[in-house]
């Protein structure tokens, strides 16, 4: 119960942060698209994606940082925690240097020789690229501080800094509206200024509140090897995951115009906003899973994995159903002139997110074990197949949305692979996961489909909104139907009681 209360409290802080970020992100992306235009917005998405792809080095180390910090806290090893933080910060300095070298060589060559963009935007593209590199380097150095706050479960601080960030972003967007020169360059510079401010806040807070965040160069060859081994095996898997999202943008650019890249970039904004619901929940859950493993409490760890996998899926389901049914109305309400293919992109991305959300707790449990070599090799290779398969499909005349069908198929395959890896590493059997997670999910989805099929076939109720009041009415009905089906078909008795207790506590 103590664990459940901690997760619930931290989730509330994170959801407050997430809701503000989501609302501001959706609003600002509309303004930015309107101010930049579809072509420049597509350019920004592409150029930023090049730098983000080199960030796979950072992503690999991020999971290692959170894992080792949470593990030390779980075993109450304060002296080792100080060494861990200093060691991972040193490694992040090295990662920042490597990303800088790759960005200024391979990345710069690709931008100027392979990207397709209007010739008169060459100078702007290169300025945006250099500014994006600096912003990426700041985020790399910031990771150990973020991870320490999460490992210490100080989610309220994480939430407050997020609120500060969205306020600054709003100010930046309003400045962009009144900036009269090249708005693509102006926007990239404003994004860099925001990155600088947020990085300073994270570093200062940790230096004040956590003794272990005081940096001291430490070189323990064996410990370096342990950390680098974990992050090294994470490298390929993270490269595949980032390559999957950013690489698809590049593949689309080889066959279609930057208008399609704009649609894909907007889809990633929507996808990120929806995925934030689950990401914030998993941020609250992840330290607990790792600490249970560190304490060898595998029974409680298994229960938490089952519960968080289901809840992750249900969160996205509740949000995605109204969005899928009213996608054209929402896009026209949100964007003045939606790019082509965006409604199909967003719909298919919701299906991808639903399947992928089931895996999040499985990924954390594998990382908790520390034995990730063959997991990263096999699962990472499977994820990486998204790019070559998508390229072949488009080469033989596939439509832009066909890349999402490839993505969905491969994501389902990775879920199956992860279930078997968790069995070997954490002794959580696929049969138990199937019974406690997948069967309830399948029942809820099948019942939802049946309900909406009957409504559409045998009644005069229109599920597609035509105005804002109609949309709000539809959302209320769709949310209630989905929640009722989840409660009656998707939860066991203990989970129902837990939710009821939380509701009573919040009311009191």
C-alpha positions in Angstrom: 0.0 0.0 0.0 2.9 2.3 0.7 4.2 1.7 -2.8 0.8 2.3 -4.3 0.4 5.6 -2.4 3.8 6.8 -3.5 3.1 5.9 -7.1 -0.4 7.5 -7.0 1.0 10.7 -5.4 3.9 11.0 -7.8 1.6 10.3 -10.7 -0.7 13.2 -9.7 2.3 15.6 -9.7 3.4 14.2 -13.1 0.0 14.4 -14.6 -0.4 18.0 -13.6 2.9 18.7 -15.3 1.9 16.7 -18.3 -1.5 18.3 -18.8 0.0 21.7 -18.9 2.8 20.6 -21.3 0.3 18.8 -23.5 -2.1 21.8 -23.8 0.8 24.2 -24.4 2.5 21.9 -26.9 -0.6 21.5 -28.9 -1.3 25.2 -28.9 2.2 26.3 -29.6 2.7 23.7 -32.4 -0.4 25.2 -34.1 1.1 28.8 -33.8 4.5 27.6 -34.9 3.1 25.8 -38.0 1.1 28.9 -38.9 4.1 31.2 -38.4 6.7 29.1 -40.2 4.4 27.5 -42.8 4.3 23.8 -43.7 7.6 23.9 -45.7 9.7 25.5 -42.9 8.0 23.4 -40.2 8.9 20.3 -42.2 12.5 21.6 -42.5 12.7 22.1 -38.7 11.4 18.6 -38.1 13.9 17.1 -40.5 17.0 19.0 -39.2 16.1 18.5 -35.6 15.6 14.8 -36.4 19.2 14.5 -37.7 20.6 15.7 -34.3 18.1 13.6 -32.4 19.4 10.5 -34.2 22.8 11.1 -32.7 21.1 11.3 -29.4 20.8 7.5 -29.3 24.2 7.6 -27.4 22.5 9.7 -24.7 19.3 7.6 -24.7 21.4 4.5 -24.0 23.1 6.1 -21.1 19.9 7.6 -19.7 18.3 4.2 -19.0 21.6 3.1 -17.4 21.7 6.2 -15.2 18.2 5.8 -13.8 18.7 2.0 -13.3 22.0 2.4 -11.3 20.9 5.4 -9.3 17.5 3.7 -8.3 19.4 0.4 -7.6 21.8 2.1 -5.2 18.9 3.9 -3.4 16.9 0.7 -3.2 19.9 -1.0 -1.4 20.6 2.2 0.7 24.1 2.5 -0.6 24.8 6.3 -0.1 28.6 6.2 -0.6 28.2 4.2 -3.8 25.4 6.6 -5.0 27.9 9.5 -4.9 30.3 7.5 -7.0 27.6 6.5 -9.4 26.4 10.0 -10.0 29.9 11.4 -10.7 30.7 8.5 -12.9 27.6 8.8 -15.1 28.1 12.6 -15.3 31.7 12.0 -16.6 30.3 9.5 -19.2 27.7 12.1 -20.3 30.4 14.6 -20.9 32.1 12.1 -23.2 28.8 11.3 -24.9 28.3 15.1 -25.5 31.7 15.2 -27.1 31.0 12.2 -29.4 27.6 13.6 -30.4 29.3 17.0 -31.3 31.9 15.2 -33.5 29.3 13.1 -35.3 26.9 16.0 -35.8 29.7 18.2 -37.3 30.9 15.5 -39.6 28.5 12.9 -40.7 25.4 14.9 -39.8 26.5 18.1 -41.4 27.4 16.2 -44.6 24.0 14.6 -44.7 22.2 17.9 -44.2 23.9 19.6 -47.0 24.1 16.7 -49.5 21.1 14.5 -48.9 18.3 16.4 -47.4 15.7 17.8 -49.9 14.7 21.4 -49.2 14.3 24.7 -51.2 17.6 26.0 -52.4 17.0 29.5 -50.9 16.7 28.0 -47.4 20.3 26.6 -47.3 21.6 29.3 -44.9 18.6 28.9 -42.6 18.9 25.1 -42.6 22.5 25.3 -41.5 21.9 27.8 -38.8 19.0 25.8 -37.4 21.2 22.7 -37.5 24.0 24.3 -35.5 21.6 25.7 -32.9 19.9 22.3 -32.6 23.3 20.7 -31.9 24.0 23.1 -28.9 20.5 22.4 -27.5 21.1 18.6 -27.8 24.4 18.9 -26.0 22.7 20.7 -23.1 20.1 18.0 -22.8 22.7 15.3 -22.7 24.5 16.9 -19.7 21.2 17.5 -18.0 20.2 13.7 -18.0 22.0 12.7 -14.8 20.3 15.5 -12.9 16.9 14.5 -14.2 17.5 10.9 -13.4 18.5 11.7 -9.9 15.3 13.6 -9.2 13.3 10.7 -10.6 15.3 8.1 -8.7 14.7 10.1 -5.5 11.0 10.2 -6.5 10.8 14.0 -6.1 8.1 14.3 -8.7 6.7 17.5 -7.5 10.0 19.2 -8.4 9.9 17.6 -11.8 6.4 19.0 -12.2 7.3 22.5 -11.1 10.2 22.7 -13.5 7.9 21.4 -16.3 5.4 24.2 -15.5 8.2 26.8 -15.7 9.3 25.4 -19.0 5.8 25.6 -20.6 5.4 29.2 -19.4 8.7 30.1 -21.1 7.6 28.3 -24.2 4.4 30.4 -24.3 6.4 33.6 -24.1 8.7 32.3 -26.8 5.8 31.6 -29.2 4.3 35.1 -28.7 7.7 36.6 -29.4 7.8 34.5 -32.6 4.5 36.0 -33.7 5.9 39.6 -33.6 9.3 38.7 -35.0 9.5 40.2 -38.6 12.6 38.5 -40.1 13.4 34.8 -40.7 11.1 33.0 -38.3 12.6 29.6 -38.8 16.0 30.8 -37.4 14.2 32.8 -34.7 12.3 29.8 -33.5 15.4 27.6 -33.3 17.2 30.2 -31.2 14.3 30.6 -28.9 14.2 26.8 -28.4 18.0 26.9 -27.5 17.4 29.7 -24.9 14.7 27.6 -23.3 17.1 24.6 -23.1 19.7 26.7 -21.5 17.3 28.0 -18.8 15.9 24.6 -17.9 19.3 23.0 -17.8 20.5 25.6 -15.3 17.4 25.1 -13.1 17.9 21.3 -12.9 21.6 21.5 -12.1 21.1 24.2 -9.4 18.3 22.3 -7.7 20.2 19.1 -7.5 23.4 20.8 -6.2 21.3 22.4 -3.4 19.2 19.4 -2.4 21.3 16.3 -3.0 24.8 15.9 -1.6 25.6 13.1 -4.1 25.1 15.6 -7.0 28.4 17.4 -6.2 30.6 16.4 -9.0 34.0 14.8 -8.4 36.0 13.1 -11.0 36.1 9.4 -10.2 37.8 6.7 -12.2 37.1 3.2 -11.1 38.0 1.0 -14.0 35.7 -1.9 -13.0 32.8 0.4 -12.2 33.3 2.3 -15.5 33.2 -1.1 -17.3 30.0 -2.1 -15.5 28.2 1.1 -16.4 29.6 1.2 -20.0 28.7 -2.5 -20.5 25.1 -1.8 -19.5 24.8 1.4 -21.6 26.9 -0.2 -24.4 24.4 -3.0 -24.9 21.6 -0.4 -24.6 23.3 1.5 -27.4 22.0 -0.6 -30.3 18.4 -0.9 -29.0 18.2 2.9 -28.4 19.7 3.6 -31.8 17.0 1.4 -33.3 14.2 3.1 -31.4 15.3 6.6 -32.2 16.2 5.6 -35.8 12.6 4.2 -36.0 10.9 7.5 -35.2 13.4 10.0 -36.8 14.6 7.7 -39.5 11.0 7.2 -40.9 10.9 11.0 -41.4 14.1 10.8 -43.5 12.8 7.8 -45.4 9.6 9.7 -46.2 11.7 12.6 -47.4 13.4 10.4 -50.0 10.0 9.7 -51.7 7.7 12.6 -50.8 7.9 16.4 -50.3 8.4 18.3 -47.1 4.6 18.6 -46.8 4.5 15.0 -45.8 7.4 15.6 -43.4 5.3 18.4 -41.9 2.4 16.0 -41.4 4.7 13.4 -39.8 6.2 16.1 -37.6 2.8 17.2 -36.4 1.9 13.6 -35.8 4.9 13.2 -33.6 3.7 16.2 -31.5 0.3 14.5 -31.0 1.9 11.2 -30.4 4.2 12.7 -27.8 1.3 14.5 -26.1 -0.8 11.3 -25.8 2.2 9.2 -24.9 3.0 11.6 -22.1 0.1 10.2 -20.1 1.8 6.8 -20.0 5.3 8.1 -19.8 4.5 10.1 -16.7 2.9 7.1 -15.1 5.9 4.9 -16.0 8.3 7.6 -14.5 6.5 7.1 -11.2 6.5 3.3 -11.5 10.0 2.7 -12.8 12.0 3.4 -9.7 9.7 1.1 -7.7 10.2 -1.8 -10.2 14.0 -1.4 -10.0 14.0 -1.1 -6.2 11.8 -4.3 -5.9 14.3 -6.1 -8.0 17.3 -4.7 -6.0 15.5 -6.0 -2.8 14.8 -9.4 -4.5 11.1 -8.9 -4.0 10.1 -10.4 -7.3 6.5 -11.2 -6.3 5.6 -7.6 -5.7 7.6 -6.7 -8.8 5.5 -9.1 -10.9 2.2 -7.6 -9.6 3.4 -4.1 -10.3 4.4 -5.1 -13.9 0.9 -6.6 -14.6 -0.9 -3.6 -13.1 1.2 -0.9 -14.8 1.1 -2.7 -18.2 -2.7 -2.7 -18.2 -3.1 0.8 -16.8 -0.7 2.1 -19.5 -2.9 0.6 -22.2 -6.1 1.8 -20.7 -4.9 5.4 -20.3 -4.1 5.7 -24.0 -7.3 3.8 -24.9 -9.5 6.4 -23.1 -7.7 9.2 -24.9 -7.4 7.6 -28.3 -11.0 6.5 -28.9 -12.5 10.1 -29.0 -9.5 11.2 -31.1 -9.8 8.5 -33.7 -13.6 8.9 -34.0 -13.4 12.7 -34.4 -10.0 13.1 -36.0 -11.0 15.4 -38.9 -13.0 17.7 -36.6 -10.1 18.0 -34.2 -7.4 18.6 -36.8 -9.5 21.3 -38.4 -10.2 22.9 -35.0 -6.6 22.8 -34.0 -4.8 23.6 -37.3 -6.0 26.2 -39.8 -4.7 24.2 -42.8 -3.8 20.6 -41.8 -1.1 19.0 -44.0 -2.1 16.1 -46.3 -2.3 12.6 -44.8 -2.2 13.9 -41.2 -5.5 12.4 -40.1 -4.5 8.9 -41.3 -1.0 9.4 -39.7 -2.5 10.3 -36.3 -5.1 7.5 -36.3 -2.4 4.9 -37.1 0.0 6.4 -34.6 -2.7 5.8 -31.9 -2.8 2.1 -32.8 1.0 1.9 -32.6 1.0 3.7 -29.2 -1.7 1.3 -27.8 0.4 -1.8 -28.6 3.7 -0.2 -27.6 2.4 1.0 -24.2 1.9 -2.6 -23.0 5.7 -3.1 -23.3 6.9 -0.2 -21.1 7.0 -2.1 -17.8 8.6 -5.1 -19.5 11.4 -2.9 -20.7 12.0 -1.5 -17.2 12.0 -5.0 -15.7 14.7 -6.1 -18.2 16.8 -3.1 -17.3 16.3 -3.8 -13.6 18.0 -7.2 -14.1 21.0 -5.6 -15.7 21.3 -8.5 -18.1 20.5 -6.8 -21.3 23.0 -8.0 -23.8 20.9 -10.5 -25.9 17.8 -8.5 -25.2 19.2 -5.4 -26.9 20.7 -7.4 -29.8 17.6 -9.3 -30.7 14.9 -6.8 -29.9 16.9 -3.9 -31.2 17.5 -5.7 -34.5 13.8 -6.4 -34.8 12.9 -2.7 -34.2 15.5 -1.6 -36.7 13.8 -3.6 -39.4 11.2 -0.9 -39.5 13.4 1.3 -41.6 14.6 -1.1 -44.4 11.1 -2.6 -44.7 9.5 0.8 -44.9 12.0 1.8 -47.6 11.2 -1.3 -49.6 7.5 -0.7 -49.3 7.8 3.0 -50.4 10.2 2.0 -53.2 7.6 -0.3 -54.7 4.9 2.4 -54.7 3.6 2.3 -51.1 1.6 5.3 -49.9 3.1 7.4 -47.0 0.8 5.8 -44.4 2.1 2.4 -45.3 5.1 3.0 -43.0 2.7 3.0 -40.1 1.4 -0.5 -41.0 5.0 -1.7 -41.0 5.6 0.1 -37.6 2.5 -1.5 -36.0 3.4 -5.0 -37.2 6.9 -4.8 -35.9 5.8 -3.3 -32.6 3.5 -6.2 -32.0 6.4 -8.6 -32.7 8.6 -6.8 -30.2 6.0 -7.2 -27.5 6.0 -11.0 -27.9 9.8 -11.0 -27.8 9.9 -8.9 -24.6 7.5 -11.3 -22.9 9.9 -14.2 -23.4 13.0 -12.2 -22.3 11.2 -11.2 -19.0 10.5 -14.9 -18.4 14.2 -15.8 -18.6 15.5 -12.7 -16.7 12.8 -12.1 -14.0 10.9 -15.4 -14.0 7.7 -13.8 -15.1 6.0 -16.3 -17.4 4.4 -15.3 -20.7 1.3 -17.3 -19.7 0.9 -15.2 -16.6 1.4 -12.0 -18.5 -1.1 -13.2 -21.2 -3.7 -14.1 -18.5 -3.3 -11.0 -16.3 -2.7 -8.4 -19.0 -3.4 -9.4 -22.6 -6.7 -11.2 -22.0 -8.4 -8.3 -20.1 -7.1 -5.9 -22.8 -8.5 -8.1 -25.6 -11.9 -8.3 -23.8 -12.1 -4.5 -23.4 -11.1 -3.8 -27.0 -13.5 -6.5 -28.4 -16.4 -5.1 -26.3 -15.6 -1.6 -27.4 -15.7 -2.6 -31.1 -19.0 -4.5 -30.6 -20.6 -1.5 -28.8 -19.6 1.0 -31.5 -20.5 -1.4 -34.3 -24.0 -1.8 -32.8 -24.4 1.9 -32.4 -23.3 2.7 -35.9 -25.3 -0.2 -37.5 -28.6 -0.1 -35.6 -29.0 3.4 -34.3 -29.2 7.0 -35.6 -26.5 8.2 -33.2 -23.7 10.0 -35.0 -20.3 9.3 -33.4 -18.5 12.0 -35.5 -18.7 15.6 -34.1 -19.7 18.5 -36.3 -19.2 21.3 -33.7 -17.6 21.9 -30.4 -20.7 21.1 -28.3 -21.3 17.9 -30.3 -17.7 17.0 -29.7 -17.8 17.5 -26.0 -21.0 15.4 -25.8 -19.4 12.6 -27.8 -16.2 12.7 -25.7 -18.3 12.3 -22.5 -20.3 9.4 -23.8 -17.2 7.7 -25.3 -15.2 8.1 -22.1 -18.0 6.8 -19.9 -18.5 3.7 -22.2 -14.7 3.0 -22.3 -14.3 3.4 -18.5 -17.3 1.1 -17.7 -15.9 -1.6 -20.0 -12.4 -1.2 -18.4 -13.9 -1.5 -14.9 -16.1 -4.5 -15.6 -13.9 -6.4 -18.0 -10.4 -5.1 -17.7 -9.6 -5.0 -13.9 -9.4 -7.7 -11.3 -11.0 -7.4 -7.8 -7.9 -6.0 -6.1 -7.4 -3.4 -8.9 -11.0 -2.3 -8.6 -10.6 -1.9 -4.8 -7.4 0.0 -5.2 -9.0 2.5 -7.6 -12.0 2.9 -5.3 -9.8 3.6 -2.3 -7.9 6.2 -4.2 -11.1 7.9 -5.3 -12.4 7.9 -1.7 -9.1 9.4 -0.5 -9.1 12.2 -3.1 -12.7 13.0 -2.2 -11.9 13.2 1.5 
